[in-house]
Amino acid sequence: MDSNRERIGPFVVTKSNDLGDAGIHCSMCALALTKYEASTDKHLPSCEQLLAEGAVPVPNFGWLCSQDCATAYEHKFNVKFQRNAEGNVEYYPEGLS
């Protein structure tokens, strides 16, 4: 682990200057979900599109590419995410906007 990063339980907190322009990746499997376009200061696809396609945003944490990765992360790191009545990890029932 990079000595400039602080570990709080299973979560790694990074400094903003460590993030670079890599885009958004799944916190479990590291799948690239977006590419960051510095010229427009936007992610492609947009975060709203990621959510619509089934990716899972978790506030103050990051993104998971699917419900399966969210469940795998919970099991691997012994954490529990908020779930809706259907049993899916959900923090933004009304969308991101």
NORPE-V452142 format. One record per pair of residues at least 24 apart in sequence whose ideal C-beta (glycine too) atoms are under 7 Angstrom apart, sorted by sequence separation. I is the first residue (numbers start at 1). J is the second residue. D is the distance in Angstrom with one decimal. If there is no record, write none. Layout:
i/j/d
I/J/D
I/J/D
This chain:
i/j/d
33/63/5.9
33/65/6.0
59/91/5.5
56/89/5.0
58/91/6.1
27/61/6.9
31/65/4.8
57/91/6.4
27/62/4.5
57/92/6.3
27/63/6.5
28/64/5.6
29/65/6.3
26/63/6.3
27/64/5.6
26/64/5.5
24/63/5.2
26/65/3.9
29/69/5.5
28/69/3.9
51/92/6.7
26/69/5.5
28/72/5.4
51/95/6.7
28/73/4.4
51/96/5.8
27/73/6.3
48/95/6.7
48/96/5.3
47/96/5.5
48/97/6.5
11/61/6.5
10/77/3.3
10/79/5.8
